[in-house]
Amino acid sequence: MSTSKPHFPKAPPDGLLAAFLLAFLATAGLFYVNILAAIVDGLVSGMGISEGAAGNIGSANIYGAALGALGAFFVVKRLPWRPMAVVALIGLIVLDMASIPIRSAEVLLPMRFVHGLVGGFLVGTAFSVIARTQSPDRTFGMLLFVQFGLGGLGVMFLPRLVPVFGTQALFLALAAFSLATLLMVPFLDRYDTDRVARPLASSDKIRTLPLIQTLVAIFLFQMANMALLAFIIRLGRGYGLETNFVSMALGLATWIALIGPLVVMVIGVRYGRFWPLAIGIVLTLVGTAIFHLSASPWAYLLANCGTGITWGMAIAYLFGMTAEFDKSGRTSALGGFISKLGLASGPMIAGRVLDAGLGFGSLINLALIGLALSGFLMLFPAHHLDRISRQEKLQK
C-alpha cells in the first residue's frame, strides 16, 4: 500500500495565478476590514447593540490584527509558511463559527480581538510570502484588486442578508471565505526565504533609514485615508447630500478604485517607483482637497473615486518597497503591522476631532497634512530603490 502524500499541481510561483492565490491568502485574514461598514451596520441592526459598541468590536478586530501581524514578523524567517497559514485559516473558521451564537457585545468583543490576532498573523505570513515573489509590487497590486473587488460585493450584498438571516450571515460569509482560501493553499509553491535576490538584502543587516521612512509613510498614509473613510458617509450627509446619493457614490467609487491596483499589476516597476508614487500622492492630495466642495454631489463623487484609485495604487507600491529590505519577507510582515496600526488609529483620531466640534473641514485638513507628510517621506526610499535598480541593470 502506498503511503506517499498526495501531490497537488503548483501554480508558477511568479505567475498571475499564484498572485491571485496569494491575494486570497492575505485577504482572508483581514477581509472583515473591507466589509467593516457592512459588519458594523449588521451588528447594530441584527444584534440591536449601539453604534459605539459595534465600532469598538470593529476596532478590537483591527488592533488584534496589528498585534498578530507583529507576531508574524518574529517567526516567518524561522518557520515554514504553509503550516502556519493552514493553522491560522482553520482558527479563523472556528472563531467565526463560534461568533454566530453570541448575542452580547461584551462577549463578542474579546472573541473578535482573538480573531484579529489570528487574522493578522495570517496576513503577516502572507505578506512575507508575497515578498518572496519576483515582482512583489504586482502581487500586492493583485491583493488590493481582490480586496477592493470582494469588499465591494460584500458591502453591496451583506446588508441585505442580515435582516433575513441575522448576524450569522456576516460570520458565515467570513468563514466561507477562509474555507475557500484553505482549499487554495496546497496549490501554492514552497517560496523559500532565499529564492529571490534583493539588492538591499544582500547581507543580514537591514538598511534602517529607508525602511523607517517607508514604514512611517505607510502609517501616515493609511491613518489619513482611514480617518476620512471611517466617517465618509457622515461627511456626505454633513455637507447636505442625500443618503441614497452617498451610498451610490461610495459603491461606484469602490469599483472605480480597482483601477489603482490594476495599474500596478500592469506596469509594475517598469517606470520605477518614484514617479508613480509622486504622481499618485499629488492626485491624492488634490482628490482629498476636493472633499471641501462636497456640498456639490459631483465633487463628493469625484473625490471618492479619485482617492480610491490613488489609495490602491500607492499602498501597493509601498508594500512592494518593504519587500526590498529583507529576503525572508520579515520587513513586509512588519509593514503589515504598521499598516494596521494606521488603519486602526485613523478613525480614533478622526472621532476625537469631530467630538471636539472642529467639523469635517478640519478633518479634511488634518488628512491633507498626514498625506503630504507621507508623500514627502515615501519619495526618498522610492528614489533610492530606483537608483539601485538602474545600477543593477547597467551592471548586467
C-alpha positions in Angstrom: 0.0 0.0 0.0 1.4 3.4 -1.0 2.0 5.9 1.8 3.1 8.8 -0.4 1.5 12.1 0.2 -1.0 13.4 -2.5 0.7 15.7 -5.0 -1.0 18.9 -5.9 0.0 20.8 -9.1 1.7 24.1 -8.2 0.9 27.4 -9.8 4.0 29.0 -11.3 5.4 30.9 -8.3 5.8 34.3 -10.1 2.7 34.0 -12.4 -0.7 35.6 -12.4 -2.4 32.6 -10.9 0.0 32.5 -8.0 -0.5 36.2 -7.4 -4.3 35.6 -7.3 -4.0 32.7 -4.8 -1.6 34.8 -2.6 -4.0 37.7 -2.8 -6.8 35.4 -1.4 -4.4 34.2 1.3 -3.6 37.7 2.5 -7.2 38.9 2.2 -8.6 36.1 4.3 -7.0 37.4 7.4 -8.3 40.9 7.1 -11.4 40.5 4.9 -13.6 42.0 7.6 -11.9 45.4 7.2 -13.1 45.5 3.6 -16.7 44.9 4.7 -16.4 46.7 8.0 -19.2 49.1 7.2 -21.5 46.1 6.5 -20.4 44.3 9.7 -20.9 47.4 11.9 -24.3 48.0 10.3 -25.2 44.3 10.7 -24.3 44.2 14.4 -26.4 47.3 15.1 -29.4 46.2 13.1 -29.1 42.4 13.7 -28.0 42.3 17.4 -29.5 45.6 18.5 -26.3 46.9 20.1 -25.3 50.5 20.0 -23.2 52.1 17.2 -20.4 52.7 19.7 -20.3 49.1 20.8 -20.3 47.9 17.2 -17.5 50.3 16.4 -15.5 49.1 19.4 -15.9 45.5 18.2 -14.5 46.5 14.8 -11.6 48.4 16.3 -10.8 45.3 18.5 -10.6 43.2 15.4 -8.2 45.6 13.8 -6.0 46.2 16.8 -5.8 42.4 17.3 -4.8 42.1 13.7 -2.0 44.6 14.2 -0.6 42.5 17.1 -0.9 39.3 15.1 1.0 40.8 12.2 3.7 41.9 14.6 3.9 38.3 15.9 4.4 37.0 12.4 7.4 39.3 12.0 9.3 37.3 14.6 8.6 33.8 13.1 8.3 34.0 9.3 12.0 33.7 8.8 12.3 30.6 11.0 9.1 28.6 10.4 7.7 27.2 7.1 4.8 29.4 6.0 2.4 26.8 4.8 1.7 25.0 8.1 1.3 28.4 9.8 -1.2 29.6 7.2 -3.2 26.3 7.4 -3.5 26.5 11.2 -4.4 30.2 11.1 -7.1 29.6 8.4 -8.6 26.8 10.5 -8.5 29.0 13.5 -10.4 31.8 11.7 -13.1 29.4 10.6 -13.6 28.1 14.2 -13.7 31.7 15.6 -16.2 32.9 13.0 -18.4 29.9 13.6 -18.1 30.4 17.4 -19.2 34.1 17.0 -22.6 33.1 15.4 -24.5 32.3 18.6 -23.1 35.2 20.7 -25.6 37.9 21.4 -23.7 40.0 23.8 -21.3 42.8 22.7 -19.2 42.3 25.9 -18.6 38.6 24.9 -18.2 39.3 21.2 -15.6 42.0 21.6 -12.8 39.7 23.1 -13.8 37.0 20.6 -13.2 39.3 17.7 -10.0 40.5 19.2 -8.7 37.0 19.2 -10.0 36.6 15.6 -8.0 39.7 14.8 -4.8 38.2 16.3 -5.1 35.1 14.2 -6.1 37.0 11.1 -3.3 39.5 11.5 -0.8 36.6 11.9 -2.1 35.1 8.7 -1.8 38.5 6.9 1.8 38.9 8.1 2.6 35.4 7.0 1.1 36.0 3.6 2.9 39.3 3.2 6.2 37.6 3.9 5.4 35.1 1.1 4.4 37.8 -1.3 7.8 39.5 -0.6 9.5 36.3 -1.9 8.0 36.7 -5.4 9.9 38.1 -8.3 7.6 41.2 -8.5 6.0 41.9 -5.1 4.6 45.2 -6.3 2.4 43.5 -8.9 1.4 40.8 -6.4 0.4 43.5 -3.8 -1.5 45.1 -6.7 -3.4 41.9 -7.2 -4.0 41.8 -3.4 -5.6 45.3 -3.5 -7.6 44.4 -6.6 -9.1 41.4 -4.9 -9.7 43.3 -1.6 -11.4 46.2 -3.3 -13.5 43.9 -5.6 -14.7 41.5 -3.0 -15.1 44.3 -0.5 -17.5 46.0 -3.0 -19.5 42.8 -3.3 -19.6 42.4 0.5 -20.8 45.9 1.1 -23.4 45.5 -1.6 -25.0 42.2 -0.6 -24.3 41.5 3.1 -26.5 44.4 4.5 -29.4 42.9 2.6 -28.9 39.4 4.1 -28.7 40.5 7.7 -32.5 41.4 8.0 -33.3 37.9 6.6 -30.7 35.6 8.2 -29.4 37.7 11.1 -25.8 38.4 12.0 -24.9 34.8 11.3 -24.8 35.8 7.6 -21.8 38.0 8.4 -19.8 35.4 10.2 -20.8 32.6 7.7 -19.5 34.7 4.9 -16.2 35.2 6.6 -15.9 31.5 7.4 -16.7 30.6 3.9 -14.0 32.9 2.5 -11.5 31.3 4.9 -12.5 27.8 3.8 -12.2 28.7 0.1 -8.7 30.1 0.8 -7.7 27.0 2.8 -8.5 24.9 -0.3 -6.2 27.1 -2.4 -3.1 26.7 -0.1 -1.9 23.3 -1.5 -1.6 24.8 -5.0 1.0 27.4 -3.9 4.7 26.8 -4.3 7.3 26.5 -1.5 8.5 30.1 -1.6 11.8 29.5 0.3 13.2 32.6 2.1 16.2 32.9 -0.3 14.5 32.3 -3.6 14.8 35.9 -4.9 17.8 38.2 -4.7 17.2 41.6 -3.2 19.9 44.3 -3.7 19.3 45.9 -0.3 19.2 42.5 1.4 22.5 41.1 0.2 23.6 40.9 3.9 21.8 40.2 7.1 21.9 43.9 8.0 18.7 45.7 7.1 19.0 49.3 5.7 17.4 51.1 8.6 16.8 54.6 7.3 14.9 53.8 4.1 13.0 51.1 5.8 11.9 53.5 8.6 10.9 56.2 6.0 8.8 53.6 4.2 7.1 52.3 7.3 6.3 55.8 8.6 5.0 56.7 5.2 2.7 53.7 5.3 1.4 54.5 8.8 0.6 58.2 7.9 -0.9 57.2 4.5 -3.2 54.6 6.0 -4.1 56.7 9.0 -5.0 59.8 7.0 -7.1 57.8 4.4 -8.9 55.8 7.0 -9.7 58.8 9.1 -11.8 60.1 6.3 -13.1 56.8 5.1 -14.5 55.8 8.5 -16.7 59.0 8.5 -17.2 59.3 4.8 -20.9 58.7 5.0 -21.4 61.2 7.8 -19.2 63.7 5.8 -21.5 63.5 2.8 -24.6 63.9 5.0 -22.9 66.8 6.8 -22.5 68.6 3.6 -26.2 68.2 2.9 -26.1 65.2 0.4 -28.9 62.7 0.4 -28.3 59.2 1.8 -29.2 57.5 -1.4 -26.6 59.5 -3.4 -23.9 59.0 -0.7 -24.5 55.2 -0.9 -24.4 55.3 -4.7 -21.2 57.3 -4.8 -19.4 55.0 -2.4 -20.5 51.9 -4.2 -19.4 53.4 -7.6 -16.1 54.6 -6.1 -15.3 51.1 -4.7 -15.5 49.6 -8.2 -13.6 52.5 -9.9 -10.9 52.2 -7.3 -9.9 48.9 -8.9 -8.1 51.0 -11.5 -5.4 51.8 -8.9 -4.1 48.3 -8.2 -4.7 47.3 -11.8 -2.2 50.0 -12.9 0.4 48.5 -10.6 -0.3 45.0 -11.9 0.1 46.2 -15.5 3.2 48.4 -15.2 4.9 47.0 -12.1 8.2 48.9 -11.6 8.8 49.4 -15.3 9.0 53.1 -14.7 10.4 52.8 -11.2 8.5 53.6 -8.1 9.4 57.3 -7.6 7.3 58.8 -10.5 4.2 56.6 -10.0 4.2 57.5 -6.3 4.9 61.2 -6.9 2.0 61.4 -9.4 -0.2 59.3 -7.1 0.4 61.4 -4.0 -0.2 64.7 -5.9 -3.5 63.3 -7.2 -4.4 62.0 -3.7 -3.9 65.5 -2.2 -6.0 67.1 -5.0 -8.7 64.5 -4.5 -8.8 64.9 -0.8 -8.9 68.7 -1.0 -12.0 68.3 -3.3 -13.9 66.9 -0.3 -14.1 70.5 0.9 -16.5 71.0 -2.1 -18.7 68.1 -1.1 -21.8 70.3 -1.0 -21.8 69.6 -4.7 -22.6 66.0 -5.5 -20.2 65.8 -8.4 -17.3 66.9 -6.1 -18.1 64.3 -3.5 -18.3 61.6 -6.2 -15.1 62.7 -7.9 -13.2 62.9 -4.6 -14.2 59.4 -3.6 -13.3 57.9 -6.9 -10.0 59.8 -7.2 -8.7 59.0 -3.7 -9.9 55.4 -4.1 -7.8 54.9 -7.2 -4.7 56.5 -5.8 -5.0 54.7 -2.4 -4.9 51.3 -4.1 -2.0 52.3 -6.3 0.2 53.9 -3.7 -0.2 51.4 -1.0 0.6 48.5 -3.4 3.9 50.2 -4.3 4.6 51.0 -0.6 4.1 47.3 0.4 6.3 46.3 -2.5 9.0 48.6 -1.2 9.0 46.8 2.2 9.9 43.6 0.3 13.2 45.0 -0.9 14.8 45.2 2.5 14.8 41.6 3.6 14.9 38.3 1.6 12.7 36.3 4.1 9.8 38.8 4.0 10.0 39.9 7.6 10.0 43.6 6.7 6.9 43.0 4.7 5.2 41.4 7.7 6.4 44.5 9.7 4.8 46.7 7.0 1.6 44.8 7.5 1.7 45.6 11.2 2.4 49.3 10.7 -0.4 49.4 8.1 -2.9 48.0 10.5 -1.8 50.5 13.2 -2.5 53.3 10.8 -5.9 51.8 9.8 -6.9 51.5 13.4 -5.6 54.9 14.5 -7.3 56.9 11.8 -10.9 56.5 12.9 -9.9 57.1 16.5 -8.2 60.4 15.8 -11.0 61.5 13.4 -13.6 60.7 16.1 -11.8 62.9 18.6 -11.6 65.8 16.0 -15.3 65.6 15.4 -16.2 65.2 19.1 -14.2 68.3 19.8 -16.6 70.2 17.4 -13.9 71.0 14.9 -16.0 69.8 12.0 -15.4 67.9 8.8 -13.4 70.8 7.3 -10.7 70.4 10.0 -10.8 66.6 9.5 -10.1 67.0 5.8 -7.2 69.4 6.5 -5.8 67.0 9.0 -5.9 64.2 6.4 -4.2 66.5 3.9 -1.3 67.2 6.4 -0.9 63.5 7.0 -0.9 62.6 3.3 1.5 65.4 2.5 4.0 64.2 5.2 3.5 60.6 3.9 4.2 61.6 0.4 7.3 63.6 1.4 8.7 60.5 3.3 7.9 57.8 0.7 9.7 59.5 -2.2 13.2 59.2 -0.5 13.3 55.4 -0.3 11.5 55.2 -3.7 14.2 57.2 -5.3 16.9 55.2 -3.5 15.4 51.9 -4.7 15.1 53.2 -8.3 18.7 54.3 -8.3 19.9 50.8 -7.1 17.7 49.2 -9.8 19.2 51.3 -12.5 22.7 50.4 -11.3 21.9 46.7 -11.4 20.6 47.0 -15.0 23.8 48.7 -16.1 26.0 46.0 -14.5 24.1 43.4 -16.4 
